[in-house]
Amino acid sequence: MEKHGCKQSQQAGGLEENMADRKKARPPDELILQRLAQAEFFVGLDEGGLKRVLQAARRRRLERQEVCFRQDEPASFLYLLVAGRIKLTQLTPDGRQVLLRFVEPGEVFGGIALFAGEQYPVTAEAAEECELLLWDGPAMQRVIQSEPKVALNVIQHLAYLVKNLQERVRELATERVEQRIARALIRLAAEGGDAPAVLHITRQDLGELTGTTLYTVSRTLSRWESQGWIESGRERITILDRAALAALVDDSLPGGL
């Protein structure tokens, strides 16, 4: 009986520890306010405004590969990614899945469809464990009424999306495949000087992101690895020579596929 009681006690203790770990894993309000201040829709708000926006939000956690929403579902929420990484994919009419982009902490997604009262045009899936803030339509209406700058930020964000879409169309129409792959890696690496950047992305995802096949991505990465530009592993690409990739994007290096 003592052994059984001890085992129950250990299990209960483990459960308490797990729950405590989960609570500890919740991002602190300071980090959340920092993410809000970074977000396209809320940039420029003072601390009081950010706190009011936070009070109107709900919180949600996603496990890796858990779906946040699916393409063609009615748009119900605007989301802000606090921690983790989200990938946005779209199914084409012929059934192909296309990776449009990754959402990084401090970015919003799902908002345009919400404001338009339409369906989500993409599927949002957690690439790793994620923490989210979310607002439904009425909550966002209250936010905009109390913080008019949010409406201006939304308009500016729409202009950015249109410009970005035009650039993506131009890249697909005019750039060689290896240029598109190099550009995608540089974008994912963002800022970081000359230090090696470790990207957690599969070759399949990179192919979908650049509009090419898994075979072409693998062949290109293998060649770059032999040249010392990158190192690749399971769901990981490390950029060793960012300048070489940038030169390829600028078409100052010879060669094509």
For each residue, the residues with C-beta under 8 A, 3 or more apart:
1: 4 5
2: 5 6
3: 6 7
4: 1 7 8
5: 1 2 8 9
6: 2 3 9 10
7: 3 4 10 11
8: 4 5 11 12
9: 5 6 12 13
10: 6 7 13 14
11: 7 8 14 15
12: 8 9 15 16
13: 9 10 16 17
14: 10 11 17 18
15: 11 12 18 19
16: 12 13 19 20
17: 13 14 20 21
18: 14 15 21 22
19: 15 16 22 23
20: 16 17 23 24
21: 17 18 24 25
22: 18 19 25 26
23: 19 20 26
24: 20 21
25: 21 22
26: 22 23 131
27: 31 32 35 82 83 131
28: 31 32
29: 32 33 54
30: 33 34
31: 27 28 34 35 82 83
32: 27 28 29 35 36 54 82 133
33: 29 30 36 37 47 50 51 54
34: 30 31 37 38 106
35: 27 31 32 38 39 80 81 82 105 106 133
36: 32 33 39 42 45 50 53 54 80 133
37: 33 34 42 43 45 50
38: 34 35 43 105 106
39: 35 36 42 43 80 106 107 108
40: 43 107 108 153 156 157 160
41: 78 108 111 150 153 154 157
42: 36 37 39 45 49 50 53 147 150 153
43: 37 38 39 40 153
44: 149 153
45: 36 37 42 49 50 53 147 149 150
46: 49 50
47: 33 50 51
48: 51 52
49: 42 45 46 52 53 146 147 149
50: 33 36 37 42 45 46 47 53 54
51: 33 47 48 54 55
52: 48 49 55 56 143 146 147
53: 36 42 45 49 50 56 57 143 147 150
54: 29 32 33 36 50 51 57 133
55: 51 52
56: 52 53 135 139 140 142 143
57: 53 54 80 133 134 135 139
58: 133 134 135
59: 131 132 133 134
60: 68 131 132 133 134
61: 129 130 131 132
62: 66 68 84 126 129 130 132
63: 66 126 129
64: 126 127 128 129
65: 125 126
66: 62 63 125 126
67: 70 123 124 125 126
68: 60 62 79 86 110 124 125 126 130 132
69: 73 75 76 77 110 120 123 124
70: 67 73 120 123
71: 89 90 91 119 120 121 122 123
72: 119 120
73: 69 70 76 119 120
74: 119 120
75: 69 110 113 114 116 117 118 119 120
76: 69 73 114 136 137
77: 69 110 114 134 135 136
78: 41 108 109 110 111 114 134 135 140
79: 68 108 109 110 111 124 132 133 134
80: 35 36 39 57 106 107 108 132 133 134
81: 35 84 85 86 103 104 105 106 107 108 109 130 131 132
82: 27 31 32 35 105 130 131 132 133
83: 27 31 105 129 130 131
84: 62 81 105 126 127 128 129 130 131
85: 81 102 103 104 105 126 127 128 130 200
86: 68 81 102 103 109 124 125 126 127 130
87: 99 101 102 103 124 125 127 205
88: 99 100 101 102 103 109 122 123 124
89: 71 97 98 99 100 122 123 125 208
90: 71 97 98 100 121 122 123
91: 71 95 96 97 98 123
92: 95 96 97 98
93:
94:
95: 91 92
96: 91 92
97: 89 90 91 92 208
98: 89 90 91 92 208 211
99: 87 88 89 205 208 209
100: 88 89 90 122 209
101: 87 88 209
102: 85 86 87 88 127 188 201
103: 81 85 86 87 88 107 109 124
104: 81 85 107
105: 35 38 81 82 83 84 85
106: 34 35 38 39 80 81
107: 39 40 80 81 103 104
108: 39 40 41 78 79 80 81 111 157
109: 78 79 81 86 88 103 124
110: 68 69 75 77 78 79 113 114 120 124
111: 41 78 79 108 114 115 140 154 157
112: 115 116 158 161
113: 75 110 116 118 119 120 121
114: 75 76 77 78 110 111 117 136 137 140
115: 111 112 140 154
116: 75 112 113
117: 75 114 137
118: 75 113 121
119: 71 72 73 74 75 113
120: 69 70 71 72 73 74 75 110 113 123 124
121: 71 90 113 118
122: 71 88 89 90 100
123: 67 69 70 71 88 89 90 91 120
124: 67 68 69 79 86 87 88 103 109 110 120
125: 65 66 67 68 86 87 89
126: 62 63 64 65 66 67 68 84 85 86 129 130
127: 64 84 85 86 87 102 200
128: 64 84 85 200
129: 61 62 63 64 83 84 126
130: 61 62 68 81 82 83 84 85 86 126
131: 26 27 59 60 61 81 82 83 84
132: 59 60 61 62 68 79 80 81 82
133: 32 35 36 54 57 58 59 60 79 80 82
134: 57 58 59 60 77 78 79 80
135: 56 57 58 77 78 139 140 143
136: 76 77 114 139 140
137: 76 114 117 140 141
138: 141 142
139: 56 57 135 136 142 143
140: 56 78 111 114 115 135 136 137 143 144
141: 137 138 144 145
142: 56 138 139 145 146
143: 52 53 56 135 139 140 146 147 150
144: 140 141 147 148 150 151
145: 141 142 148
146: 49 52 142 143
147: 42 45 49 52 53 143 144 150
148: 144 145 151 152
149: 44 45 49 152 153
150: 41 42 45 53 143 144 147 153 154
151: 144 148 154 155
152: 148 149 155 156
153: 40 41 42 43 44 149 150 156 157
154: 41 111 115 150 151 157 158
155: 151 152 158 159
156: 40 152 153 159 160
157: 40 41 108 111 153 154 160 161
158: 112 154 155 161 162
159: 155 156 162 163
160: 40 156 157 163 164
161: 112 157 158 164 165
162: 158 159 165 166
163: 159 160 166 167
164: 160 161 167 168
165: 161 162 168 169
166: 162 163 169 170
167: 163 164 170 171
168: 164 165 171 172
169: 165 166 172 173
170: 166 167 173 174
171: 167 168 174 175 179 180 183
172: 168 169 175 180 211
173: 169 170
174: 170 171
175: 171 172 179 180 183
176: 179 180 256 257
177: 180 181 210 212 216 220 257
178: 181 182 220 248 255 256 257
179: 171 175 176 182 183 248 249 251
180: 171 172 175 176 177 183 184 210 211 212
181: 177 178 184 185 206 210 212 217 220 221
182: 178 179 185 186 245 246 248 249
183: 171 175 179 180 186 187 210 249
184: 180 181 187 188 206 209 210
185: 181 182 188 189 199 206 230 237 239 245
186: 182 183 189 239 242 245 246 249
187: 183 184 190
188: 102 184 185 197 199 201
189: 185 186 192 197 199 239 242
190: 187 197
191:
192: 189 195 197
193:
194: 242 243
195: 192
196: 238 239 240
197: 188 189 190 192 238 239 242
198: 236 237 238
199: 185 188 189 236 237 238 239
200: 85 127 128 235 236
201: 102 188 205 206 209 235 236 237
202: 205 206 235
203: 206 207 214 217 218 221 232
204: 207 208 214 217
205: 87 99 201 202 208 209
206: 181 184 185 201 202 203 209 210 217 237
207: 203 204 210 212 213 214 216 217
208: 89 97 98 99 204 205 211
209: 99 100 101 184 201 205 206
210: 177 180 181 183 184 206 207 217
211: 98 172 180 208
212: 177 180 181 207 216 217
213: 207 216 217
214: 203 204 207 217 218
215: 218 219
216: 177 207 212 213 219 220 257
217: 181 203 204 206 207 210 212 213 214 220 221
218: 203 214 215 221 222
219: 215 216 222 223 257
220: 177 178 181 216 217 223 224 257
221: 181 203 217 218 224 225 230 232 237
222: 218 219 225 226
223: 219 220 226 227
224: 220 221 227 229 230 245
225: 221 222 228 229 230 231 232
226: 222 223
227: 223 224 244
228: 225 240 241
229: 224 225 239 240 241 244 245
230: 185 221 224 225 237 238 239 240 241
231: 225 237 238 240
232: 203 221 225 236 237 238
233: 236 237 238
234:
235: 200 201 202
236: 198 199 200 201 232 233
237: 185 198 199 201 206 221 230 231 232 233
238: 196 197 198 199 230 231 232 233
239: 185 186 189 196 197 199 229 230 242 245
240: 196 228 229 230 231
241: 228 229 230 244 245
242: 186 189 194 197 239 245 246
243: 194 246 247
244: 227 229 241 247 248 253
245: 182 185 186 224 229 239 241 242 248 249
246: 182 186 242 243 249 250
247: 243 244 250 252 253
248: 178 179 182 244 245 251 252 253
249: 179 182 183 186 245 246
250: 246 247
251: 179 248
252: 247 248
253: 244 247 248
254:
255: 178
256: 176 178
257: 176 177 178 216 219 220
